[in-house]
Amino acid sequence: MSGRSFLLGITIGILIGIYAAPWVGRQGIDLGEGSNVASPLNGLTESALDAAIRPSDETAKGELFRLSNWDISMHGTGSTVTVKRCISIGKDSIACELLAHLGWVDGEKRVEAVFEGKPGTWRMVAARAR
């Protein structure tokens, strides 16, 4: 008996959904509201991704080596750091996701880093491997 009740419940739910769908559209309920809410965040991310305001790959590499106290003259040639994306977290601060290929480590490492300063004078103040 419970199997029939379940199927009857599913059928009634589908019928209510078919009946209610046109009514919801006429009442002006915007089912795409979630995308409108995310748009201010998208604008922030896109503006923060502008290459003119984020650190260059070379700056990120130098700052990662400086902050970690690694010898860039010894390991720098076989290493690359790529700035993947950044967001603004304050007046003069940004957080960036970096992709590091370090010469003495196999594979790539994801690094989250915080930079302070202004375009052209970024200084890494914190970093964490993911």
DRENDO-1510 file (C-alpha; in Angstrom, 1 decimal, always signed):
<recs>
REC; n; res; u; v; w
REC; 1; MET; +0.0; +0.0; +0.0 .
REC; 2; SER; +2.8; +2.4; +0.8 .
REC; 3; GLY; +4.2; +2.0; -2.8 .
REC; 4; ARG; +0.8; +3.2; -4.2 .
REC; 5; SER; +0.7; +6.1; -1.8 .
REC; 6; PHE; +4.2; +7.2; -2.9 .
REC; 7; LEU; +3.3; +7.1; -6.6 .
REC; 8; LEU; +0.1; +8.9; -5.9 .
REC; 9; GLY; +2.0; +11.7; -4.1 .
REC; 10; ILE; +4.5; +12.0; -6.9 .
REC; 11; THR; +1.6; +12.2; -9.4 .
REC; 12; ILE; -0.1; +14.9; -7.4 .
REC; 13; GLY; +3.1; +16.9; -7.0 .
REC; 14; ILE; +3.8; +16.8; -10.8 .
REC; 15; LEU; +0.2; +17.9; -11.5 .
REC; 16; ILE; +0.5; +20.8; -9.1 .
REC; 17; GLY; +3.8; +21.8; -10.6 .
REC; 18; ILE; +2.3; +21.8; -14.1 .
REC; 19; TYR; -0.6; +23.8; -13.0 .
REC; 20; ALA; +1.4; +26.3; -10.9 .
REC; 21; ALA; +4.2; +27.0; -13.4 .
REC; 22; PRO; +2.2; +29.3; -15.7 .
REC; 23; TRP; +0.7; +31.1; -12.7 .
REC; 24; VAL; +4.2; +31.7; -11.2 .
REC; 25; GLY; +5.3; +33.3; -14.5 .
REC; 26; ARG; +2.2; +35.6; -14.6 .
REC; 27; GLN; +2.7; +36.8; -11.1 .
REC; 28; GLY; +6.1; +38.3; -11.9 .
REC; 29; ILE; +8.2; +36.0; -9.7 .
REC; 30; ASP; +11.6; +36.1; -11.2 .
REC; 31; LEU; +13.1; +32.6; -11.0 .
REC; 32; GLY; +16.4; +33.8; -12.2 .
REC; 33; GLU; +17.0; +36.1; -9.2 .
REC; 34; GLY; +20.0; +34.2; -8.0 .
REC; 35; SER; +22.0; +35.3; -11.1 .
REC; 36; ASN; +21.1; +39.0; -10.4 .
REC; 37; VAL; +22.4; +38.7; -6.8 .
REC; 38; ALA; +25.7; +37.3; -8.0 .
REC; 39; SER; +26.3; +40.0; -10.6 .
REC; 40; PRO; +27.8; +42.6; -8.2 .
REC; 41; LEU; +30.3; +39.9; -7.1 .
REC; 42; ASN; +31.1; +39.1; -10.7 .
REC; 43; GLY; +31.8; +42.8; -11.4 .
REC; 44; LEU; +34.2; +42.9; -8.4 .
REC; 45; THR; +36.0; +39.8; -9.5 .
REC; 46; GLU; +36.3; +40.9; -13.1 .
REC; 47; SER; +37.6; +44.4; -12.1 .
REC; 48; ALA; +40.1; +42.8; -9.7 .
REC; 49; LEU; +41.3; +40.4; -12.4 .
REC; 50; ASP; +42.5; +43.4; -14.5 .
REC; 51; ALA; +46.2; +42.8; -15.2 .
REC; 52; ALA; +47.0; +46.4; -14.5 .
REC; 53; ILE; +46.0; +46.1; -10.8 .
REC; 54; ARG; +47.2; +42.7; -9.9 .
REC; 55; PRO; +50.8; +41.6; -9.3 .
REC; 56; SER; +52.7; +40.2; -12.3 .
REC; 57; ASP; +53.8; +36.6; -12.4 .
REC; 58; GLU; +57.4; +37.7; -11.8 .
REC; 59; THR; +56.5; +39.9; -8.9 .
REC; 60; ALA; +54.5; +37.0; -7.3 .
REC; 61; LYS; +57.4; +34.6; -7.8 .
REC; 62; GLY; +59.9; +37.0; -6.2 .
REC; 63; GLU; +57.6; +37.8; -3.3 .
REC; 64; LEU; +56.9; +34.1; -2.7 .
REC; 65; PHE; +60.6; +33.4; -2.6 .
REC; 66; ARG; +61.2; +36.4; -0.3 .
REC; 67; LEU; +58.5; +35.6; +2.1 .
REC; 68; SER; +59.5; +31.9; +2.3 .
REC; 69; ASN; +63.2; +32.7; +2.7 .
REC; 70; TRP; +64.1; +30.5; -0.4 .
REC; 71; ASP; +67.2; +31.3; -2.4 .
REC; 72; ILE; +65.9; +32.6; -5.7 .
REC; 73; SER; +69.4; +32.5; -7.2 .
REC; 74; MET; +69.6; +28.7; -6.6 .
REC; 75; HIS; +66.0; +27.6; -7.3 .
REC; 76; GLY; +64.5; +30.4; -9.2 .
REC; 77; THR; +65.5; +29.4; -12.7 .
REC; 78; GLY; +63.6; +26.1; -12.6 .
REC; 79; SER; +60.5; +27.6; -10.9 .
REC; 80; THR; +57.5; +29.6; -12.2 .
REC; 81; VAL; +54.6; +31.2; -10.4 .
REC; 82; THR; +51.4; +32.2; -12.3 .
REC; 83; VAL; +48.8; +34.5; -10.8 .
REC; 84; LYS; +45.5; +32.8; -11.6 .
REC; 85; ARG; +42.9; +35.2; -10.1 .
REC; 86; CYS; +42.7; +38.0; -7.5 .
REC; 87; ILE; +40.0; +39.8; -5.5 .
REC; 88; SER; +40.2; +43.0; -3.6 .
REC; 89; ILE; +40.0; +42.6; +0.2 .
REC; 90; GLY; +40.6; +46.1; +1.4 .
REC; 91; LYS; +41.8; +49.5; +0.3 .
REC; 92; ASP; +45.3; +48.5; -0.5 .
REC; 93; SER; +45.1; +44.7; -0.2 .
REC; 94; ILE; +44.3; +41.9; -2.6 .
REC; 95; ALA; +44.1; +38.1; -2.2 .
REC; 96; CYS; +45.3; +36.0; -5.1 .
REC; 97; GLU; +45.4; +32.4; -6.1 .
REC; 98; LEU; +48.8; +31.4; -7.4 .
REC; 99; LEU; +49.9; +28.3; -9.3 .
REC; 100; ALA; +53.5; +27.5; -8.4 .
REC; 101; HIS; +55.8; +25.1; -10.3 .
REC; 102; LEU; +58.8; +24.9; -8.0 .
REC; 103; GLY; +62.1; +23.4; -9.4 .
REC; 104; TRP; +62.7; +21.1; -6.4 .
REC; 105; VAL; +59.1; +19.9; -6.0 .
REC; 106; ASP; +57.3; +17.5; -8.4 .
REC; 107; GLY; +54.0; +18.8; -9.8 .
REC; 108; GLU; +52.3; +22.1; -9.2 .
REC; 109; LYS; +51.2; +23.6; -6.0 .
REC; 110; ARG; +48.3; +26.0; -5.4 .
REC; 111; VAL; +49.1; +28.9; -3.1 .
REC; 112; GLU; +46.8; +31.5; -1.6 .
REC; 113; ALA; +48.6; +34.8; -1.0 .
REC; 114; VAL; +47.7; +38.2; +0.3 .
REC; 115; PHE; +49.4; +41.3; -1.2 .
REC; 116; GLU; +49.5; +44.8; +0.1 .
REC; 117; GLY; +50.4; +48.0; -1.7 .
REC; 118; LYS; +49.4; +49.4; -5.0 .
REC; 119; PRO; +49.8; +48.3; -8.6 .
REC; 120; GLY; +53.5; +48.1; -9.3 .
REC; 121; THR; +54.5; +48.0; -5.7 .
REC; 122; TRP; +52.8; +44.8; -4.4 .
REC; 123; ARG; +54.4; +43.1; -1.4 .
REC; 124; MET; +53.3; +39.6; -0.3 .
REC; 125; VAL; +52.4; +39.6; +3.4 .
REC; 126; ALA; +51.0; +36.1; +3.8 .
REC; 127; ALA; +50.9; +32.8; +1.9 .
REC; 128; ARG; +49.4; +29.4; +2.4 .
REC; 129; ALA; +49.8; +26.3; +0.3 .
REC; 130; ARG; +46.5; +24.5; -0.6 .
</recs>
